């Protein structure tokens, strides 16, 4: 078996492979047996039909197709494995020659996964991870977390009095700009009055309303409001108050701390909060440093991405965006109108991020091969089982899970984790 490899632009190749008549003999024999195994012809044993009766018939065409298909799959895998090439997508195949007792020659044109030269990744990792911050938790942060916990455990009690700041209120809302209805706010809402859920001074102007009261309020949206499309606009809100509830927060006592779990007293709870906050900071810091290493490697590494990969990842990111928008209760068409963009505009915006994602994936994959950072089959199986069990507990029909896709996803995640652990350890040397 011989081959000729030619590298083309945009990480594509042209690969010509030829098999000798001797190498093809096994494929012809297997193809003939398979095609003729169920053919019955009077006067001949099953599967034993003379060549002259097969020539120029559908049977001959089927034998050619079967022999070519089997020889193509087997020889292409052997050659790409030998050359360490990963073909992407469906290759373009051109059969140049095929006939019994002759050479089989075909040409494959395909995109391949790039194999970049990733330079100085150990040195870059050392440099970046030396910048790890010394983390600590301030008393203020512990107190804020404790107060949040206190608020979250507050009893909500309906009251028959005018609404006050810090009450929970239930309202019906209609918002407009002139004659135009604004759909950025819920029609029915329940929130803590005075905590800044709505723009401007809207919430303070609801103070004093009673259940059943209705009120028209005009608000100029601040220039720093989180929704850019509403900034500096004058909006009209028609508010109807449907409920007022007093929040009765528990006192910060040892008994209350014990009621929350395995805590001996309030101080023990504070120590647990401190440990939790520190762990959160450590996770964020580790992620920051990892992304900083990857960013430097992306900027230093030349990678020519196949267009088929970029288009596929752009579509993946667009799909994720659609899912996120729908989870927030908005149709994708409404999102496009709100952002004043078309689907093609979004694809252009997402393309750059898609390219960055792909380059990071390829760099991590390259380092994994160089440093043998691979999970064991047992590790992959253990994490897969954890994922499946978690999904089952959440009511997901796990029989519908694509096990092959899950295995590939798990293997990639574990491989990336091992690569990052390897890079982090460079700072210990």
N, C-alpha and C positions, 0 to 999 in steps of 0.2 A: 504494500500500500504506500503510495507516494502522495505528496501534497506540495502545493505552491501557495504561499501566503503573501498577500499584498495589502498593506495598510492604506486606507483612504481617509479623507477628511471627516471631521465630526465623529470620531471614534467608530468608524465603520471599517469592515474588512471585505476582501474578496478572496475566497479560499477555493482553490481547485484541488479536487481529490480524485485519484485514479486507483482502481483495483484491477489486479491482473486477472486473466481468464481463470487461473487456478484458484485465486481467492474468491472469485464469483461462483465457482462450481457449487459450493455448499448452499448458496442462496438460491440458485436455480433449482437445485434438487429439492430443497425445502418448499419453495414456492409451488413447484409442480405437484408435490405430494399434497399440499394443503388445498390447492384449487381443484385437483381431480379426485380428492377423497370422497366427495359426495356425488360424483358424476357417474351415471349408469349408461352404458352403451351396449346394445345387444351384440353378443358374440365376443365380448371382452370382459375380463375380470374387472371388478371395481377398482378404479384408479390406475388401471394398466391399459392406456390408450396409446396407439402408435402416434409418433410425431406428425406424420403426414395427414392424420385426421384432425390434428389440433391446429396446424398452420393456417393462418389467415382467418381464424375464428375468434369469437369472443373469449374463448378459453385461453388462447395464446396471449391476448391483450391482458387478461387477468393475471396470468403467470408473470408477464413482464412487469406489471404494476406491483405485484407482491414481492418479486425478487428485488426490484429497484427500491421499494419502500424499506424492506428489511436491511438491505445492504447500506442504504443511505443512513438510516438511524444508527446502525452499529458503527459504521466507519466514521461518521461525523462525531459521535461521542468519543471514540478512541483518539481521534486527531485533536479535538478541542481540549480533551483532558491532557494530552501530551503537550500541547502548546499553552496550557493554562489560560484558555479563553472562555469567557462566559457570554454566550450569545443572548441578545435581548430581543424579545418579540418574535414574530414569525419570519424566518429567513426567506429571502428570494432565492429560488433554486432553478438552475438551468441545467438539464441533462444534455450533455454533448454527445454521448455515445453509449449505447447499450444494445447488446445482442449476445445470445449464447455463444460460448467459446471465444468471446471478444472481451476487450477491456471495458470496464464501466467507468466513465468519466463524467463528473458533474462539477458545477461551479456554484458556490454559495456566496451570496452577498448579504451581510447582516451587520446591524449595530452590535457593539460589544461593550461590556462594562469596562470603563477605563482603568488602567493600571498605572496611576501616577507615581512619580518619585517623590515620596514624602520625606523632606530633609529636616534634620535637626529636631525631631519631635521630642527627643529626650531632653535636650538642652532647653528647648522652649518650655517644656513642662516644669523643669526645675526652676526656671526664672519666674514663671507665673505663680507656682504654688508657694514660692518663698514669700509672696505677697499676701499670704493668708492673714486675715485680721484676727486680732485677739478679741474674742467675743465675751461679753458679759451682759448680765441682765440688770437693769436699773430698778431701784425701788418703785419708781413711778410706773414702770411697765407692769410690775407685779400688781400694784394697786389698781391700775386701769383694767387688768384682766380680772381681778377680783370683783371690781364694780360691774364689769360686763356680766360675770357669772351671777352676781346679785340681781341685776336687772332681768336676766333671762329666767330667774326663778321667781319673779314677782307674780303675785296673784292678781288676776284681772277681774275686778268687781264692778258690775253695772251700778251707776249712781244717777240720781235724779237731781241734777243741778247743772248750771252752765259749764261749758267746757273750759278747762284750765290747761296751761302749759304743762307738759309731762303726762297728761291724760292720754289714754288710747281712744281714738275717735273712729267711727265708721261714717263714711261719706259717699254721696253720689256726686260725680264730677262731670261737667261739660266744659270743654275748653275750646276757645275759638280765637282767631286773629281776624278782626273785622267780620266778614261774612264766611270766612273759611274755617271749617272745623279742624281742630288739631287732635290727632290721634295718638300723640306721644305719652299721654297720661291715661291710667286706667279709669274706666267709667265708674267702678265701685272700688273703694280702697279702705284699708284699715291701717292706721299708723299712729306713732307717738307724736303728739302735737308739740311742735317747737324744736324738733331735732333736724330740720333742714331737708326733709324729703322733697319739698316743693320749692320752686324758685322765689327769690325776693322775700318780701315780708308776708307772703300769703298766709302762712300758718299762724303768725301772731294775730292776724286780723280775723281769724276764726275764733279766737278766745272770746268767751262770753256768750257764744251761741248755745241754744237749747235744742234738744231733740225735736225734730220737725221743722226747725228754722231753715230758711233758704236765704242765700246771700250772693250778690254779684260783686266780684272783686277783680279789679284791674291791676296787673303786675307787669313791671318792666323787667324782663329777664336779665340778670347780671351778665356782664361781658365775659366772666370766667366760668359760666355755667357749663356743666359737663357735656350737655348736648349742644354741639356747635351750631346746629341748624336753628336753634331757638334763641341764641344769644342776641341781646339788645332789642328783642321784639317786645311789643306791648301785647300781652295776652289777657283775654277776659275769661274768668272762671265763674261758672254758676255752681254753687256748692249747696247741697242739701245735707244736713246733719241727721244721721239715722241712729247714732248711738254714742254714749259717753261712758267710759270705763276708767275707774281709778286703779292705778298700779300700786299695789301694796308690796313693797320690797322687804325681804326678810332682813333681820338685824345680823350683823357680822359677828356671830358668837361661836364659841367652841361647839355648842350643841348643833348649830346649823352646819358647821363644817363636817361634823360626824355624820350628819344625815345625807351628805353627798357621796359618801363612799368610805373606804378604809383609811380614814384620817383620825388621828388621836385628838387633835384640836385645831384651832384656826391657824396657828403657826405651821403646823404640819401641812395643811392645805396650801399655805403660801409657798412652802418649800417645793411642793409638787408642781405648783404653777411655775416657779422659777426653773425647775428642771425641764418642764415642757417647753417653755419659751426659749431656753438655751438650745434644746434639741432642734427647734424650728430654725433658729438662727444658723446653727451648724449645717443643716440641710441646705438652706438658702446660700450660705457661703460656699459650700462644696459645689453647688450647681453653678454659682457665679464663676468660680475658678475654672471649672470644666468647660464652660462656654467660652471663657476667655482664651483657653488653650486652643479650642477648636477654631475660634475666630482667627487667631494668629496663623494656624496651619492652613486654613482656607485661603487667607490672603497671600500666603507664601507659596502655595502649591498650584501649579498650572494643570488644569483639568479641562479637557475638551469634552463636553457632555453631548451624548447622542440626543438628537431632537426628540426621538420617541420617548426617552426617559423624562425629558423636561415637560413635554406635553402631558404625559401620564401623571407626574407629580403635581402639575398645575391643576389638572382635573380633580385629583385627590383633595387638594387644598380648597378648591371651589366647593366640592361636595361637603367638606367639613364646615365651611362657612355657612352653607345652606342649612345644614343640620343645626348649627348654633343659633342661627336666626329663628328657625322654626321652634326651637326649644324655648325661646324667649317670647313666643306667642305672636310672632309677626310672619306674614307670608313673604316669600323671597321677592315677589313682584313689588310688594310694598317697600321692602328694603331697598330695591333698586331705585324706586321713585324717591325715597327719602334721601338717598345718597346722590341722586341725580347721575347715575351711572348705568351703563349697559352691562350685560354679562361679559362681553368682549373687553370692556374697560377694566372690569374686575380681574379678568384673566391676565391682562397686561400688568396690573398691579401685583398679582400673586406670582407671576413668573419669576421675578427676582428672588423672592423668598423660596420658591421651589428649587431654583438653581443652587441656592445656599444650602438648603436641606440635603440635596443630592450630593453636593461636594463633601459635606460633613460625613454623610453615610459612607461614601467611597473612601475617604481618608481613614475613618475608623476601621473599615473593613481591611484596608491595606495594612495598617499597623497590626491588626489582629493576625493576619497571615504571617507577617514578619516576626512577630513575637509569640506566636502560637497561643494566642489568647482565645481559647475555645472552651465552651462549657461541655461537661461530660453528658452523655445520654441520660444518666440518672438525675443530674441537675435539671435538665430540660423537662424530663417527665415529672419531677417533683413540683416544679413551678406550674406546669400545665394542669396538674391535678388540683393545685391550690386555686387556680383561676376557675376551673370547671366547678369545683365545690362551692366557691363563692357565688358563681352565677346561679347554681342550683338553689342555694339558700335564698337568693333574691327572686326565685320563681321563674327563672329562665328555663326554657325547654332545651336542656344541654344536648339532646339527641340531634338537634339542628345545627350544632356547632361544627364548623369545618375543621376537623382535627389537624389536617395537613397545614392549613393556613395558620392555625393556632401554634403548631409546632415551629413553623418558620418564624412567626412573630416572637415567640418565646426565646428561640435560639438567638435571634438578632439582638433582643433586649439584653440577654445574659452576656453575649459577646461584647456588646458596647460597654456594659458595666465592668467586665474584666479588663478591657482596654483602658478605661478611665482609671481603674485601680492600679494598673501597671504604670500609667503616666504619673499618678499621684505618688507612687513609691519612688519615683526618680528623685524626689525632694529629700528622701531619707538617705540617699547615697552620698 
